[in-house]
Amino acid sequence: MNDLDALLDERMRSIPDWPVRGVVFRDISPVLADPRGIPTIVAAMVAALAEAGIEADAVAGIEARGFILGAPLAVDLGVGFVPVRKQGKLPGDVIARTYDLEYGTATLEIQADAVRGDHRVVVVDDVLATGGTARATVDLIRSTGADVAAMLCLLELPALSGREALVDVPVVALRAL
């Protein structure tokens, strides 16, 4: 068992029926609160990208836990960080992408000058579930002309088939649940 698996086994919680009945929420907050948490996750992310031969010019983190994991990853990789935010949270000119949720729609935005057409961007989030938010983020980044080098996540829930929404993007998950 590696350091990340041991830490997840020790600290991650599963919370049934949250936020709605029938959902088991994977709470990584205790992992992040552990002083070993973020450094262990980021080291595993760096290693996974290297093993997959994926290089990046920028890291895009999906609000909110994608910020927590993506910013230190960008520092380790020596590249810039791009926040992907919910609608209305970024100043200046933005590019938006609206997508369907189970019960409505949502809109994600990035600042219009956040990435360039020659950038290779790694998109980061904590969990890949159904893939809807990840797909919208990939489409948003690509609308700038940039290339999405990979979707990188800490956890993947294969039973929810998120990879099927991302067949045109390398998906790197550190752990499947």
N, C-alpha and C positions, 0 to 999 in steps of 0.2 A: 504494500500500500504506500503510495507517495504522500508527501506532506499535504497537498491540497485535499486529497481524498480523506485523510485522517482528520484534517481540520473541518471539512464539511460534515463528516460523520459525527464529530464531537459537538459542533456548534450550530449547524443549520436546524431550523425547526420546521415542521409541517403543521399548518394550522387548518383544520377542517372547516368547511362551510364559511370561508372568508375569501373574497368579499361578499359572495352570495352562496346560498345553499348548493351543495354538490361540488364546489371547487375546493381543492386542497392547495392552499397558498404555501409556497416554498419561501420561507422567511430567512433571508441571508443577513439580516441586521445583526444577529449575534456574531456572525462570522466577521462582519465589518468592524464590530466593536472590539474584537480581539486584536491586540497589537500585531499578531502574526498574519491577520486576515488579508489586508490589502496587499502587503508585500508578497505574500504567498500566491495570491490570485494573479497579480501582475507578472510575477516570474513565470508562472505556468502559462499565461497568455503569450508572453514573449517567446517562450520555448515552443509552444504550439504553432505560432506563426512561422518561426524559423524552420521547424520540422516540415511544415507544409510548403516551404519555399515562398512564402507570401511577404512581399515588401510593401511599405506604405509611405506616402508623402504626408498623410494626415490621418487622424483618428476622429471619427464622428461618434459622439456618445448620445444615445437616446435618453431623453428625460425620464426618470431622474437617476436611477441607479447606473445607467450607462455613463452618466457624468462621473460618478464616484469611481468607476472602474476605468473609464476611458481616459480621463485626464492623467493619472499616473502612468498609464500605458504609453500615452503620447510622450511623456517626459522620458521614460525608459527608451523609447524608440528614437528620440531626438527629432520628433515631428510636431506639427501643430495640432491643436485640439479644436474641433468644431462642435458646438452644442446644437443638437436637434431638439427644438422646443415645441411645446404646445402653442397653439395660435395665440398671438397677441402678447407674447413674452419677450420678443426681441425688438430692439430699436432699429430704425433705418429701413432701407430697402430689404425686403425678404422675398424668398421663393417659398411657395406653399404647396402642400400636397394633401388633399382630402381623401379619406378612405373610409370604408365601411367597417363598422363594429357590429357586434352581435345585436346591440340595441341602439342603433343610430349611426352617426358618423363622427369622425374626429379629423382635425387638421394639424399637421406638423409643419414647422417652418425652419429654415436656416437663413442666415444673412446672405444676401445676393453675392457678396464678394468673399464668402468663406472658403470656397475651393475654386480651383481653376480647371480648365479642360484637360490639362496634362497631369493632374493629380490622381494618384492611386489612393483610395480611401478605404480604411478598415472601419466598418460599422460595429459598434460595441453596445451590448445590452446585457443585463443579468440573466434573463431567461428567454429562450425561444419556445413559444407555446404554439399558437395557431399560425403565427407568421405574418399576421396582418400589419402590425406596426413595423416589423422588419421590412416587409415588402414595400410599404409606403416610404420608408426611409431610403431604401435602395433606389426607388424611382425618383425620389426627391434629389438625391445626390447625382444621379445620372442626368437629371434635367439640366444640370449645370455644365454638362459635357465631361465631367470627371468619370473615372472608372471606379467601380466598387471592387476592390481587391478581394474582400471577404466579409462575411457576417461572422462575428466572433462573439460567443456568449459563454458565460460561466456554466449555465445549466440548460439542458434541452429536455423537453417533455415529448418524446417520440410519439406517444399515444395521441397527441394533438396534431400531428402531421405538419408541423411548421416548415419543414424542409421542402414540402411539396409546393409551397408558395415561393420558394427561392431556388428553383431548379437551375437558374442561370447564374447563380452566385455560389462560390465556394463557402460552405458553412463549416465553421470550426467551433465545436462545443467541447468544453473541458470535461463535462460529465453529463451523461444521460441518466434520467430518473424514470 
